[in-house]
């Protein structure tokens, strides 16, 4: 299976266990591995036969509008489902990095999901 990787896409979503943490969007970095068979796209040199990574990024940049999550684990799961449903990935790996602990570079969670 072939892979498209989007590394450290910067988004701003409202996420956090305390209410105060969810009041304003905060900076998160998303790393996505989207697994897909590139053969049909390569044969015809046609973006419609692969996953359009520009469209993925545009969708995720606005995905947090009007949404709130307590856990980055839930956010990662929601993102994985979206990528499988809306973009036809064969399987996905989603990492969400959060910058909430001053003594750590970041905290992250990763989920891997097979096809729906």
Biopython code that builds the backbone (N, CA, C, O; Angstrom):
import numpy as np
from Bio.PDB.StructureBuilder import StructureBuilder

atoms = [
    (1, "UNK", "N", (0.846, -1.182, 0.000)),
    (1, "UNK", "CA", (0.000, 0.000, 0.000)),
    (1, "UNK", "C", (0.886, 1.238, 0.000)),
    (1, "UNK", "O", (1.913, 1.275, 0.677)),
    (2, "UNK", "N", (0.491, 2.235, -0.749)),
    (2, "UNK", "CA", (1.233, 3.490, -0.868)),
    (2, "UNK", "C", (0.779, 4.451, 0.231)),
    (2, "UNK", "O", (-0.284, 4.266, 0.824)),
    (3, "UNK", "N", (1.591, 5.480, 0.499)),
    (3, "UNK", "CA", (1.308, 6.377, 1.613)),
    (3, "UNK", "C", (1.532, 7.829, 1.233)),
    (3, "UNK", "O", (2.544, 8.180, 0.627)),
    (4, "UNK", "N", (0.575, 8.664, 1.599)),
    (4, "UNK", "CA", (0.735, 10.117, 1.581)),
    (4, "UNK", "C", (0.920, 10.536, 3.030)),
    (4, "UNK", "O", (0.123, 10.168, 3.892)),
    (5, "UNK", "N", (1.970, 11.306, 3.303)),
    (5, "UNK", "CA", (2.214, 11.808, 4.650)),
    (5, "UNK", "C", (2.098, 13.324, 4.650)),
    (5, "UNK", "O", (2.696, 14.012, 3.823)),
    (6, "UNK", "N", (1.323, 13.822, 5.585)),
    (6, "UNK", "CA", (1.234, 15.256, 5.845)),
    (6, "UNK", "C", (1.834, 15.443, 7.236)),
    (6, "UNK", "O", (1.282, 14.959, 8.224)),
    (7, "UNK", "N", (2.952, 16.137, 7.312)),
    (7, "UNK", "CA", (3.736, 16.230, 8.546)),
    (7, "UNK", "C", (3.516, 17.581, 9.230)),
    (7, "UNK", "O", (3.761, 18.636, 8.645)),
    (8, "UNK", "N", (3.052, 17.525, 10.470)),
    (8, "UNK", "CA", (2.938, 18.705, 11.335)),
    (8, "UNK", "C", (2.081, 19.817, 10.734)),
    (8, "UNK", "O", (2.499, 20.974, 10.693)),
    (9, "UNK", "N", (0.890, 19.467, 10.271)),
    (9, "UNK", "CA", (-0.071, 20.474, 9.825)),
    (9, "UNK", "C", (-0.536, 21.252, 11.049)),
    (9, "UNK", "O", (-1.072, 20.665, 11.989)),
    (10, "UNK", "N", (-0.336, 22.564, 11.046)),
    (10, "UNK", "CA", (-0.711, 23.385, 12.194)),
    (10, "UNK", "C", (-2.181, 23.763, 12.100)),
    (10, "UNK", "O", (-2.622, 24.380, 11.130)),
    (11, "UNK", "N", (-2.935, 23.377, 13.136)),
    (11, "UNK", "CA", (-4.354, 23.705, 13.232)),
    (11, "UNK", "C", (-4.603, 24.355, 14.591)),
    (11, "UNK", "O", (-3.754, 24.300, 15.481)),
    (12, "UNK", "N", (-5.751, 24.958, 14.736)),
    (12, "UNK", "CA", (-6.145, 25.559, 16.008)),
    (12, "UNK", "C", (-7.534, 25.031, 16.357)),
    (12, "UNK", "O", (-8.530, 25.388, 15.727)),
    (13, "UNK", "N", (-7.577, 24.170, 17.380)),
    (13, "UNK", "CA", (-8.823, 23.562, 17.834)),
    (13, "UNK", "C", (-8.974, 23.797, 19.335)),
    (13, "UNK", "O", (-7.988, 24.008, 20.041)),
    (14, "UNK", "N", (-10.216, 23.757, 19.815)),
    (14, "UNK", "CA", (-10.511, 23.857, 21.243)),
    (14, "UNK", "C", (-10.492, 22.446, 21.828)),
    (14, "UNK", "O", (-11.377, 21.636, 21.552)),
    (15, "UNK", "N", (-9.481, 22.167, 22.632)),
    (15, "UNK", "CA", (-9.349, 20.831, 23.212)),
    (15, "UNK", "C", (-8.705, 20.942, 24.586)),
    (15, "UNK", "O", (-7.757, 21.705, 24.772)),
    (16, "UNK", "N", (-9.223, 20.179, 25.553)),
    (16, "UNK", "CA", (-8.652, 20.151, 26.890)),
    (16, "UNK", "C", (-9.668, 19.678, 27.902)),
    (16, "UNK", "O", (-10.870, 19.878, 27.728)),
    (17, "UNK", "N", (-9.192, 19.056, 28.948)),
    (17, "UNK", "CA", (-10.082, 18.553, 29.995)),
    (17, "UNK", "C", (-10.700, 19.704, 30.786)),
    (17, "UNK", "O", (-11.920, 19.729, 30.946)),
    (18, "UNK", "N", (-9.910, 20.661, 31.291)),
    (18, "UNK", "CA", (-10.536, 21.772, 32.025)),
    (18, "UNK", "C", (-11.339, 22.676, 31.072)),
    (18, "UNK", "O", (-10.940, 22.897, 29.929)),
    (19, "UNK", "N", (-12.456, 23.184, 31.557)),
    (19, "UNK", "CA", (-13.283, 24.082, 30.749)),
    (19, "UNK", "C", (-12.480, 25.264, 30.214)),
    (19, "UNK", "O", (-12.632, 25.648, 29.055)),
    (20, "UNK", "N", (-11.637, 25.832, 31.050)),
    (20, "UNK", "CA", (-10.854, 27.010, 30.660)),
    (20, "UNK", "C", (-9.948, 26.701, 29.463)),
    (20, "UNK", "O", (-9.695, 27.571, 28.629)),
    (21, "UNK", "N", (-9.474, 25.487, 29.388)),
    (21, "UNK", "CA", (-8.576, 25.110, 28.281)),
    (21, "UNK", "C", (-9.317, 25.028, 26.951)),
    (21, "UNK", "O", (-8.716, 25.175, 25.887)),
    (22, "UNK", "N", (-10.618, 24.793, 27.020)),
    (22, "UNK", "CA", (-11.431, 24.692, 25.795)),
    (22, "UNK", "C", (-12.055, 26.020, 25.380)),
    (22, "UNK", "O", (-12.776, 26.079, 24.384)),
    (23, "UNK", "N", (-11.788, 27.074, 26.125)),
    (23, "UNK", "CA", (-12.405, 28.369, 25.822)),
    (23, "UNK", "C", (-11.880, 28.986, 24.528)),
    (23, "UNK", "O", (-12.621, 29.662, 23.815)),
    (24, "UNK", "N", (-10.606, 28.755, 24.225)),
    (24, "UNK", "CA", (-9.994, 29.344, 23.030)),
    (24, "UNK", "C", (-9.271, 28.262, 22.252)),
    (24, "UNK", "O", (-8.724, 27.327, 22.838)),
    (25, "UNK", "N", (-9.266, 28.386, 20.936)),
    (25, "UNK", "CA", (-8.500, 27.413, 20.141)),
    (25, "UNK", "C", (-7.017, 27.474, 20.508)),
    (25, "UNK", "O", (-6.480, 28.549, 20.772)),
    (26, "UNK", "N", (-6.373, 26.331, 20.521)),
    (26, "UNK", "CA", (-4.944, 26.273, 20.794)),
    (26, "UNK", "C", (-4.230, 25.570, 19.642)),
    (26, "UNK", "O", (-4.824, 24.806, 18.881)),
    (27, "UNK", "N", (-2.967, 25.851, 19.550)),
    (27, "UNK", "CA", (-2.137, 25.301, 18.479)),
    (27, "UNK", "C", (-1.916, 23.804, 18.695)),
    (27, "UNK", "O", (-1.516, 23.364, 19.773)),
    (28, "UNK", "N", (-2.186, 23.042, 17.643)),
    (28, "UNK", "CA", (-1.911, 21.611, 17.604)),
    (28, "UNK", "C", (-1.192, 21.321, 16.296)),
    (28, "UNK", "O", (-1.366, 22.045, 15.316)),
    (29, "UNK", "N", (-0.393, 20.275, 16.275)),
    (29, "UNK", "CA", (0.216, 19.804, 15.038)),
    (29, "UNK", "C", (-0.322, 18.416, 14.730)),
    (29, "UNK", "O", (-0.369, 17.549, 15.602)),
    (30, "UNK", "N", (-0.724, 18.215, 13.488)),
    (30, "UNK", "CA", (-1.248, 16.922, 13.040)),
    (30, "UNK", "C", (-0.287, 16.308, 12.046)),
    (30, "UNK", "O", (0.152, 16.965, 11.102)),
    (31, "UNK", "N", (0.040, 15.038, 12.263)),
    (31, "UNK", "CA", (0.781, 14.273, 11.272)),
    (31, "UNK", "C", (-0.121, 13.129, 10.835)),
    (31, "UNK", "O", (-0.640, 12.372, 11.655)),
    (32, "UNK", "N", (-0.294, 13.024, 9.519)),
    (32, "UNK", "CA", (-1.234, 12.063, 8.948)),
    (32, "UNK", "C", (-0.518, 11.168, 7.954)),
    (32, "UNK", "O", (0.251, 11.644, 7.119)),
    (33, "UNK", "N", (-0.769, 9.885, 8.043)),
    (33, "UNK", "CA", (-0.353, 8.923, 7.028)),
    (33, "UNK", "C", (-1.630, 8.344, 6.439)),
    (33, "UNK", "O", (-2.407, 7.681, 7.126)),
    (34, "UNK", "N", (-1.829, 8.606, 5.161)),
    (34, "UNK", "CA", (-3.019, 8.127, 4.458)),
    (34, "UNK", "C", (-2.582, 7.047, 3.478)),
    (34, "UNK", "O", (-1.824, 7.319, 2.547)),
    (35, "UNK", "N", (-3.048, 5.848, 3.678)),
    (35, "UNK", "CA", (-2.665, 4.714, 2.843)),
    (35, "UNK", "C", (-3.690, 4.552, 1.714)),
    (35, "UNK", "O", (-4.903, 4.566, 1.929)),
    (36, "UNK", "N", (-3.145, 4.399, 0.505)),
    (36, "UNK", "CA", (-3.998, 4.370, -0.681)),
    (36, "UNK", "C", (-3.209, 3.729, -1.822)),
    (36, "UNK", "O", (-1.984, 3.834, -1.873)),
    (37, "UNK", "N", (-3.904, 3.076, -2.721)),
    (37, "UNK", "CA", (-3.258, 2.502, -3.909)),
    (37, "UNK", "C", (-3.093, 3.598, -4.958)),
    (37, "UNK", "O", (-4.081, 4.089, -5.504)),
    (38, "UNK", "N", (-1.855, 3.982, -5.241)),
    (38, "UNK", "CA", (-1.583, 5.048, -6.208)),
    (38, "UNK", "C", (-1.660, 4.594, -7.665)),
    (38, "UNK", "O", (-1.657, 5.436, -8.564)),
    (39, "UNK", "N", (-1.728, 3.303, -7.918)),
    (39, "UNK", "CA", (-1.630, 2.791, -9.294)),
    (39, "UNK", "C", (-2.601, 3.470, -10.263)),
    (39, "UNK", "O", (-2.169, 3.905, -11.330)),
    (40, "UNK", "N", (-3.896, 3.581, -9.936)),
    (40, "UNK", "CA", (-4.810, 4.234, -10.882)),
    (40, "UNK", "C", (-4.429, 5.697, -11.167)),
    (40, "UNK", "O", (-4.559, 6.155, -12.302)),
    (41, "UNK", "N", (-3.969, 6.419, -10.164)),
    (41, "UNK", "CA", (-3.576, 7.820, -10.358)),
    (41, "UNK", "C", (-2.317, 7.923, -11.196)),
    (41, "UNK", "O", (-2.209, 8.790, -12.063)),
    (42, "UNK", "N", (-1.365, 7.041, -10.939)),
    (42, "UNK", "CA", (-0.085, 7.071, -11.656)),
    (42, "UNK", "C", (-0.290, 6.731, -13.133)),
    (42, "UNK", "O", (0.308, 7.351, -14.013)),
    (43, "UNK", "N", (-1.134, 5.751, -13.389)),
    (43, "UNK", "CA", (-1.390, 5.325, -14.767)),
    (43, "UNK", "C", (-1.894, 6.470, -15.631)),
    (43, "UNK", "O", (-1.499, 6.606, -16.789)),
    (44, "UNK", "N", (-2.770, 7.293, -15.060)),
    (44, "UNK", "CA", (-3.375, 8.385, -15.831)),
    (44, "UNK", "C", (-2.863, 9.763, -15.418)),
    (44, "UNK", "O", (-3.295, 10.772, -15.973)),
    (45, "UNK", "N", (-1.945, 9.816, -14.447)),
    (45, "UNK", "CA", (-1.423, 11.095, -13.951)),
    (45, "UNK", "C", (-2.592, 12.013, -13.574)),
    (45, "UNK", "O", (-2.674, 13.161, -14.011)),
    (46, "UNK", "N", (-3.506, 11.456, -12.735)),
    (46, "UNK", "CA", (-4.792, 12.096, -12.461)),
    (46, "UNK", "C", (-5.028, 12.198, -10.957)),
    (46, "UNK", "O", (-5.160, 11.183, -10.274)),
    (47, "UNK", "N", (-5.079, 13.420, -10.447)),
    (47, "UNK", "CA", (-5.267, 13.643, -9.019)),
    (47, "UNK", "C", (-6.619, 13.111, -8.526)),
    (47, "UNK", "O", (-6.763, 12.801, -7.343)),
    (48, "UNK", "N", (-7.592, 13.005, -9.404)),
    (48, "UNK", "CA", (-8.906, 12.497, -8.997)),
    (48, "UNK", "C", (-8.873, 11.021, -8.615)),
    (48, "UNK", "O", (-9.825, 10.509, -8.025)),
    (49, "UNK", "N", (-7.784, 10.338, -8.947)),
    (49, "UNK", "CA", (-7.673, 8.912, -8.651)),
    (49, "UNK", "C", (-6.767, 8.631, -7.442)),
    (49, "UNK", "O", (-6.389, 7.488, -7.185)),
    (50, "UNK", "N", (-6.434, 9.682, -6.720)),
    (50, "UNK", "CA", (-5.646, 9.534, -5.505)),
    (50, "UNK", "C", (-6.305, 10.374, -4.414)),
    (50, "UNK", "O", (-7.424, 10.852, -4.603)),
    (51, "UNK", "N", (-5.651, 10.558, -3.306)),
    (51, "UNK", "CA", (-6.150, 11.425, -2.245)),
    (51, "UNK", "C", (-5.520, 12.800, -2.458)),
    (51, "UNK", "O", (-4.297, 12.940, -2.456)),
    (52, "UNK", "N", (-6.348, 13.788, -2.636)),
    (52, "UNK", "CA", (-5.877, 15.150, -2.871)),
    (52, "UNK", "C", (-5.446, 15.753, -1.534)),
    (52, "UNK", "O", (-6.287, 16.186, -0.747)),
    (53, "UNK", "N", (-4.145, 15.779, -1.281)),
    (53, "UNK", "CA", (-3.653, 16.223, 0.024)),
    (53, "UNK", "C", (-3.930, 17.698, 0.273)),
    (53, "UNK", "O", (-4.049, 18.109, 1.428)),
    (54, "UNK", "N", (-4.036, 18.506, -0.779)),
    (54, "UNK", "CA", (-4.411, 19.908, -0.587)),
    (54, "UNK", "C", (-5.815, 19.992, -0.003)),
    (54, "UNK", "O", (-6.057, 20.760, 0.928)),
    (55, "UNK", "N", (-6.743, 19.203, -0.547)),
    (55, "UNK", "CA", (-8.119, 19.189, -0.045)),
    (55, "UNK", "C", (-8.183, 18.659, 1.391)),
    (55, "UNK", "O", (-8.963, 19.156, 2.203)),
    (56, "UNK", "N", (-7.366, 17.656, 1.700)),
    (56, "UNK", "CA", (-7.304, 17.138, 3.077)),
    (56, "UNK", "C", (-6.905, 18.267, 4.023)),
    (56, "UNK", "O", (-7.545, 18.478, 5.053)),
    (57, "UNK", "N", (-5.850, 18.985, 3.668)),
    (57, "UNK", "CA", (-5.368, 20.076, 4.538)),
    (57, "UNK", "C", (-6.426, 21.155, 4.698)),
    (57, "UNK", "O", (-6.653, 21.634, 5.808)),
    (58, "UNK", "N", (-7.074, 21.544, 3.611)),
    (58, "UNK", "CA", (-8.106, 22.577, 3.700)),
    (58, "UNK", "C", (-9.248, 22.131, 4.611)),
    (58, "UNK", "O", (-9.766, 22.925, 5.397)),
    (59, "UNK", "N", (-9.629, 20.888, 4.507)),
    (59, "UNK", "CA", (-10.720, 20.352, 5.352)),
    (59, "UNK", "C", (-10.324, 20.380, 6.823)),
    (59, "UNK", "O", (-11.122, 20.772, 7.674)),
    (60, "UNK", "N", (-9.105, 19.970, 7.123)),
    (60, "UNK", "CA", (-8.677, 19.901, 8.515)),
    (60, "UNK", "C", (-8.413, 21.284, 9.112)),
    (60, "UNK", "O", (-8.592, 21.472, 10.315)),
    (61, "UNK", "N", (-7.997, 22.237, 8.310)),
    (61, "UNK", "CA", (-7.752, 23.586, 8.822)),
    (61, "UNK", "C", (-9.026, 24.219, 9.377)),
    (61, "UNK", "O", (-8.956, 25.024, 10.305)),
    (62, "UNK", "N", (-10.174, 23.872, 8.830)),
    (62, "UNK", "CA", (-11.433, 24.445, 9.329)),
    (62, "UNK", "C", (-12.271, 23.446, 10.137)),
    (62, "UNK", "O", (-13.354, 23.798, 10.605)),
    (63, "UNK", "N", (-11.797, 22.229, 10.306)),
    (63, "UNK", "CA", (-12.570, 21.171, 10.981)),
    (63, "UNK", "C", (-12.924, 21.531, 12.422)),
    (63, "UNK", "O", (-13.979, 21.120, 12.907)),
    (64, "UNK", "N", (-12.084, 22.276, 13.111)),
    (64, "UNK", "CA", (-12.322, 22.593, 14.518)),
    (64, "UNK", "C", (-13.321, 23.693, 14.769)),
    (64, "UNK", "O", (-13.718, 23.906, 15.915)),
    (65, "UNK", "N", (-13.743, 24.401, 13.737)),
    (65, "UNK", "CA", (-14.668, 25.513, 13.923)),
    (65, "UNK", "C", (-15.977, 25.033, 14.538)),
    (65, "UNK", "O", (-16.670, 24.183, 13.979)),
    (66, "UNK", "N", (-16.301, 25.596, 15.702)),
    (66, "UNK", "CA", (-17.543, 25.244, 16.384)),
    (66, "UNK", "C", (-17.508, 23.912, 17.110)),
    (66, "UNK", "O", (-18.541, 23.457, 17.603)),
    (67, "UNK", "N", (-16.353, 23.278, 17.187)),
    (67, "UNK", "CA", (-16.237, 21.976, 17.865)),
    (67, "UNK", "C", (-15.322, 22.105, 19.078)),
    (67, "UNK", "O", (-14.452, 22.974, 19.140)),
    (68, "UNK", "N", (-15.549, 21.209, 20.045)),
    (68, "UNK", "CA", (-14.721, 21.143, 21.247)),
    (68, "UNK", "C", (-14.483, 19.676, 21.594)),
    (68, "UNK", "O", (-15.367, 18.837, 21.426)),
    (69, "UNK", "N", (-13.304, 19.384, 22.069)),
    (69, "UNK", "CA", (-12.959, 18.043, 22.541)),
    (69, "UNK", "C", (-12.321, 18.167, 23.917)),
    (69, "UNK", "O", (-11.612, 19.134, 24.197)),
    (70, "UNK", "N", (-12.572, 17.198, 24.762)),
    (70, "UNK", "CA", (-11.870, 17.120, 26.046)),
    (70, "UNK", "C", (-10.521, 16.432, 25.853)),
    (70, "UNK", "O", (-9.505, 16.881, 26.384)),
    (71, "UNK", "N", (-10.518, 15.350, 25.098)),
    (71, "UNK", "CA", (-9.329, 14.513, 24.962)),
    (71, "UNK", "C", (-8.753, 14.581, 23.552)),
    (71, "UNK", "O", (-9.491, 14.570, 22.567)),
    (72, "UNK", "N", (-7.423, 14.650, 23.467)),
    (72, "UNK", "CA", (-6.809, 14.573, 22.142)),
    (72, "UNK", "C", (-6.964, 13.159, 21.569)),
    (72, "UNK", "O", (-6.891, 12.970, 20.355)),
    (73, "UNK", "N", (-7.176, 12.177, 22.435)),
    (73, "UNK", "CA", (-7.450, 10.821, 21.959)),
    (73, "UNK", "C", (-8.743, 10.794, 21.143)),
    (73, "UNK", "O", (-8.799, 10.159, 20.090)),
    (74, "UNK", "N", (-9.780, 11.480, 21.625)),
    (74, "UNK", "CA", (-11.064, 11.553, 20.919)),
    (74, "UNK", "C", (-10.906, 12.347, 19.622)),
    (74, "UNK", "O", (-11.462, 11.975, 18.588)),
    (75, "UNK", "N", (-10.154, 13.428, 19.682)),
    (75, "UNK", "CA", (-9.892, 14.220, 18.479)),
    (75, "UNK", "C", (-9.205, 13.372, 17.418)),
    (75, "UNK", "O", (-9.606, 13.391, 16.254)),
    (76, "UNK", "N", (-8.169, 12.624, 17.808)),
    (76, "UNK", "CA", (-7.446, 11.774, 16.856)),
    (76, "UNK", "C", (-8.392, 10.736, 16.235)),
    (76, "UNK", "O", (-8.332, 10.481, 15.032)),
    (77, "UNK", "N", (-9.242, 10.155, 17.038)),
    (77, "UNK", "CA", (-10.214, 9.170, 16.543)),
    (77, "UNK", "C", (-11.179, 9.812, 15.552)),
    (77, "UNK", "O", (-11.471, 9.232, 14.506)),
    (78, "UNK", "N", (-11.675, 11.010, 15.875)),
    (78, "UNK", "CA", (-12.594, 11.713, 14.976)),
    (78, "UNK", "C", (-11.916, 12.042, 13.646)),
    (78, "UNK", "O", (-12.520, 11.895, 12.584)),
    (79, "UNK", "N", (-10.666, 12.483, 13.708)),
    (79, "UNK", "CA", (-9.928, 12.805, 12.485)),
    (79, "UNK", "C", (-9.707, 11.563, 11.623)),
    (79, "UNK", "O", (-9.838, 11.619, 10.401)),
    (80, "UNK", "N", (-9.374, 10.454, 12.258)),
    (80, "UNK", "CA", (-9.172, 9.208, 11.516)),
    (80, "UNK", "C", (-10.456, 8.807, 10.792)),
    (80, "UNK", "O", (-10.417, 8.436, 9.619)),
    (81, "UNK", "N", (-11.579, 8.879, 11.479)),
    (81, "UNK", "CA", (-12.863, 8.551, 10.854)),
    (81, "UNK", "C", (-13.188, 9.453, 9.685)),
    (81, "UNK", "O", (-13.665, 8.985, 8.651)),
    (82, "UNK", "N", (-12.936, 10.740, 9.837)),
    (82, "UNK", "CA", (-13.173, 11.701, 8.761)),
    (82, "UNK", "C", (-12.339, 11.349, 7.532)),
    (82, "UNK", "O", (-12.851, 11.341, 6.413)),
    (83, "UNK", "N", (-11.055, 11.058, 7.738)),
    (83, "UNK", "CA", (-10.168, 10.745, 6.611)),
    (83, "UNK", "C", (-10.589, 9.472, 5.894)),
    (83, "UNK", "O", (-10.499, 9.390, 4.669)),
    (84, "UNK", "N", (-11.041, 8.492, 6.639)),
    (84, "UNK", "CA", (-11.507, 7.250, 6.018)),
    (84, "UNK", "C", (-12.807, 7.478, 5.240)),
    (84, "UNK", "O", (-12.951, 7.016, 4.108)),
    (85, "UNK", "N", (-13.743, 8.191, 5.856)),
    (85, "UNK", "CA", (-15.057, 8.406, 5.229)),
    (85, "UNK", "C", (-14.997, 9.358, 4.038)),
    (85, "UNK", "O", (-15.503, 9.042, 2.962)),
    (86, "UNK", "N", (-14.381, 10.519, 4.229)),
    (86, "UNK", "CA", (-14.472, 11.582, 3.237)),
    (86, "UNK", "C", (-13.415, 11.510, 2.136)),
    (86, "UNK", "O", (-13.623, 12.039, 1.044)),
    (87, "UNK", "N", (-12.292, 10.863, 2.412)),
    (87, "UNK", "CA", (-11.207, 10.884, 1.427)),
    (87, "UNK", "C", (-10.841, 9.503, 0.896)),
    (87, "UNK", "O", (-9.947, 9.382, 0.058)),
    (88, "UNK", "N", (-11.517, 8.464, 1.370)),
    (88, "UNK", "CA", (-11.332, 7.136, 0.807)),
    (88, "UNK", "C", (-9.988, 6.493, 1.062)),
    (88, "UNK", "O", (-9.547, 5.641, 0.290)),
    (89, "UNK", "N", (-9.331, 6.894, 2.143)),
    (89, "UNK", "CA", (-8.065, 6.250, 2.485)),
    (89, "UNK", "C", (-8.319, 4.782, 2.813)),
    (89, "UNK", "O", (-9.347, 4.437, 3.395)),
    (90, "UNK", "N", (-7.384, 3.928, 2.437)),
    (90, "UNK", "CA", (-7.504, 2.502, 2.753)),
    (90, "UNK", "C", (-7.330, 2.275, 4.252)),
    (90, "UNK", "O", (-8.001, 1.427, 4.840)),
    (91, "UNK", "N", (-6.429, 3.034, 4.862)),
    (91, "UNK", "CA", (-6.237, 3.048, 6.306)),
    (91, "UNK", "C", (-5.497, 4.339, 6.631)),
    (91, "UNK", "O", (-4.943, 4.990, 5.746)),
    (92, "UNK", "N", (-5.496, 4.701, 7.912)),
    (92, "UNK", "CA", (-4.873, 5.967, 8.303)),
    (92, "UNK", "C", (-4.119, 5.817, 9.618)),
    (92, "UNK", "O", (-4.396, 4.939, 10.435)),
    (93, "UNK", "N", (-3.169, 6.702, 9.779)),
    (93, "UNK", "CA", (-2.468, 6.888, 11.053)),
    (93, "UNK", "C", (-2.518, 8.382, 11.321)),
    (93, "UNK", "O", (-2.136, 9.183, 10.468)),
    (94, "UNK", "N", (-2.995, 8.764, 12.517)),
    (94, "UNK", "CA", (-3.141, 10.165, 12.885)),
    (94, "UNK", "C", (-2.405, 10.403, 14.195)),
    (94, "UNK", "O", (-2.650, 9.724, 15.192)),
    (95, "UNK", "N", (-1.497, 11.380, 14.179)),
    (95, "UNK", "CA", (-0.825, 11.814, 15.403)),
    (95, "UNK", "C", (-1.243, 13.250, 15.684)),
    (95, "UNK", "O", (-1.206, 14.104, 14.798)),
    (96, "UNK", "N", (-1.645, 13.510, 16.936)),
    (96, "UNK", "CA", (-1.999, 14.859, 17.382)),
    (96, "UNK", "C", (-0.992, 15.272, 18.442)),
    (96, "UNK", "O", (-0.826, 14.590, 19.453)),
    (97, "UNK", "N", (-0.311, 16.412, 18.201)),
    (97, "UNK", "CA", (0.648, 16.956, 19.163)),
    (97, "UNK", "C", (0.031, 18.182, 19.821)),
    (97, "UNK", "O", (-0.535, 19.055, 19.164)),
    (98, "UNK", "N", (0.164, 18.214, 21.151)),
    (98, "UNK", "CA", (-0.384, 19.311, 21.951)),
    (98, "UNK", "C", (0.745, 19.898, 22.791)),
    (98, "UNK", "O", (1.612, 19.165, 23.268)),
    (99, "UNK", "N", (0.739, 21.204, 22.970)),
    (99, "UNK", "CA", (1.834, 21.909, 23.641)),
    (99, "UNK", "C", (1.335, 22.519, 24.953)),
    (99, "UNK", "O", (1.249, 23.739, 25.087)),
    (100, "UNK", "N", (1.011, 21.663, 25.907)),
    (100, "UNK", "CA", (0.368, 22.106, 27.132)),
    (100, "UNK", "C", (1.262, 21.989, 28.365)),
    (100, "UNK", "O", (1.043, 22.693, 29.350)),
    (101, "UNK", "N", (2.252, 21.122, 28.326)),
    (101, "UNK", "CA", (3.136, 20.909, 29.476)),
    (101, "UNK", "C", (4.423, 21.694, 29.227)),
    (101, "UNK", "O", (5.194, 21.337, 28.336)),
    (102, "UNK", "N", (4.668, 22.751, 29.992)),
    (102, "UNK", "CA", (5.836, 23.603, 29.724)),
    (102, "UNK", "C", (7.167, 22.850, 29.754)),
    (102, "UNK", "O", (8.102, 23.221, 29.043)),
    (103, "UNK", "N", (7.260, 21.818, 30.551)),
    (103, "UNK", "CA", (8.516, 21.085, 30.696)),
    (103, "UNK", "C", (8.738, 20.042, 29.602)),
    (103, "UNK", "O", (9.791, 19.406, 29.554)),
    (104, "UNK", "N", (7.763, 19.869, 28.736)),
    (104, "UNK", "CA", (7.869, 18.883, 27.653)),
    (104, "UNK", "C", (7.763, 19.593, 26.306)),
    (104, "UNK", "O", (7.063, 20.598, 26.179)),
    (105, "UNK", "N", (8.454, 19.068, 25.315)),
    (105, "UNK", "CA", (8.345, 19.638, 23.971)),
    (105, "UNK", "C", (6.897, 19.569, 23.484)),
    (105, "UNK", "O", (6.385, 20.529, 22.908)),
    (106, "UNK", "N", (6.248, 18.445, 23.715)),
    (106, "UNK", "CA", (4.838, 18.270, 23.397)),
    (106, "UNK", "C", (4.364, 16.958, 23.996)),
    (106, "UNK", "O", (5.159, 16.127, 24.434)),
    (107, "UNK", "N", (3.056, 16.794, 24.004)),
    (107, "UNK", "CA", (2.408, 15.527, 24.339)),
    (107, "UNK", "C", (1.681, 15.117, 23.070)),
    (107, "UNK", "O", (1.086, 15.958, 22.395)),
    (108, "UNK", "N", (1.724, 13.834, 22.740)),
    (108, "UNK", "CA", (1.025, 13.400, 21.529)),
    (108, "UNK", "C", (0.299, 12.075, 21.752)),
    (108, "UNK", "O", (0.639, 11.286, 22.634)),
    (109, "UNK", "N", (-0.700, 11.872, 20.926)),
    (109, "UNK", "CA", (-1.373, 10.568, 20.840)),
    (109, "UNK", "C", (-1.393, 10.178, 19.363)),
    (109, "UNK", "O", (-1.411, 11.034, 18.479)),
    (110, "UNK", "N", (-1.390, 8.888, 19.121)),
    (110, "UNK", "CA", (-1.436, 8.364, 17.765)),
    (110, "UNK", "C", (-2.476, 7.264, 17.700)),
    (110, "UNK", "O", (-2.527, 6.387, 18.562)),
    (111, "UNK", "N", (-3.310, 7.318, 16.660)),
    (111, "UNK", "CA", (-4.251, 6.237, 16.394)),
    (111, "UNK", "C", (-4.006, 5.731, 14.982)),
    (111, "UNK", "O", (-3.650, 6.497, 14.087)),
    (112, "UNK", "N", (-4.200, 4.449, 14.799)),
    (112, "UNK", "CA", (-4.140, 3.821, 13.476)),
    (112, "UNK", "C", (-5.453, 3.095, 13.265)),
    (112, "UNK", "O", (-5.887, 2.310, 14.109)),
    (113, "UNK", "N", (-6.081, 3.364, 12.133)),
    (113, "UNK", "CA", (-7.377, 2.763, 11.854)),
    (113, "UNK", "C", (-7.399, 2.117, 10.484)),
    (113, "UNK", "O", (-6.915, 2.684, 9.504)),
    (114, "UNK", "N", (-7.971, 0.914, 10.429)),
    (114, "UNK", "CA", (-8.133, 0.210, 9.150)),
    (114, "UNK", "C", (-9.337, 0.779, 8.401)),
    (114, "UNK", "O", (-10.016, 1.666, 8.917)),
    (115, "UNK", "N", (-9.610, 0.287, 7.204)),
    (115, "UNK", "CA", (-10.764, 0.787, 6.445)),
    (115, "UNK", "C", (-12.060, 0.590, 7.205)),
    (115, "UNK", "O", (-12.172, -0.296, 8.052)),
    (116, "UNK", "N", (-13.031, 1.422, 6.893)),
    (116, "UNK", "CA", (-14.375, 1.299, 7.510)),
    (116, "UNK", "C", (-15.101, 0.103, 6.980)),
    (116, "UNK", "O", (-16.235, -0.159, 7.380)),
]
sb = StructureBuilder()
sb.init_structure("model")
sb.init_model(0)
sb.init_chain("A")
sb.init_seg("    ")
for serial, (resi, resn, name, xyz) in enumerate(atoms, 1):
    if name == "N":
        sb.init_residue(resn, " ", resi, " ")
    sb.init_atom(name, np.array(xyz, "f"), 0.0, 1.0, " ", f" {name:<3s}", serial, name[0])
structure = sb.get_structure()
